[in-house]
Amino acid sequence: MLVLHIGIQKTGTTFLQKAVFPHWRGIRYLRTDNLEKLLRIDDRQVNLLSREGLSGRNWDGQAARIRCIVRLAELFPEARIILSFRRHAGYILSSYNHYIQRGGTLSFDEYFDPVNNQGLMKTEDFLFFDKVKAVESAFGRRPFIYTLEEFRDGMDAMLGDLAVHIGGQPPKASELRAGKENPSLGRLPLKMLRRINRHTRSELNKDGRWPLKHWRLQRLGLDPRTICQSWLRFLPRHGVVPDQLIAWINDHYAQDWQQVLDYQAARKTMAFTAVDADT
């Protein structure tokens, strides 16, 4: 059996990939996404691959992300899917943070304008339940869903629920080294990096003068992302957007979030079951 954890990004995925899945006894954690090797896996054992990029990039629109899911199902129609989510405002802010860290140059309002819906990302791009339905439609099975919030507050229970479906024995939370992977930038480092990005060349700014990534600078920890993410982490942290906007975003997506929570609540008996199965 092949189990694919496909994100979304910024939902504890890096921590799972580094600290949890490699130490899950009784399953084979795949450390490569090489297509040739994936096609040769032994279906008699549980194989788990965790790559959030399989469901698209943070700044991809909804249509592009759903297209990734459909293509993935064409390659691995029998795979079981794990999806992860977090409250909408937190995810949108983290996705913007990631966009800047990858070389983006837009301000937050240019990236996401929830009131006028004129930003790079549209309000419909952040509808989570559309991704759930896309997985059901493409794979014919219900995904296993968890949220970042429950992962933080009840990791053992969440991993226990997943073990019911994929087997093996997950590590206990008490056995894991605490830490935060890929921390987000505060307002000042984010603003600084965005200004630097205007002059650096990346997939998000092909006209930049200098490359965003240079192996010598990265080895020394002197590339712009590392400086802003690590060296400037001691600066006072200020919110990227006002608290009122965070509340507005979460309220706007309240129905979508409740659908995710209802789906999550039924996962013990429903995860990985056929969509047309009797409930």
Protein Blocks (a to p, Z undefined) as FASTA:
>chain_A
ZZddebjehiokmmmmmmmmmmmghiacdfbfcfklmmmpcfkbccddddfklnopfklc
fklmmmmmmmmmmmmmmbccddddddfklmmmmmmmmmmmnopabdfklmpcfknopafb
dfklmmmklmmmmmmmmnopacddddfklmmmmmmlmmmmmmmmngpjdddfklpccdde
hiacdfklmmmmmmmmmmpccfklmkbmbdfbdfklmmnopafklmmmmmmmmpccddfb
dfklmmmmmmmmmmmmmmmmmmmmmmmmmgopafkbcZZ
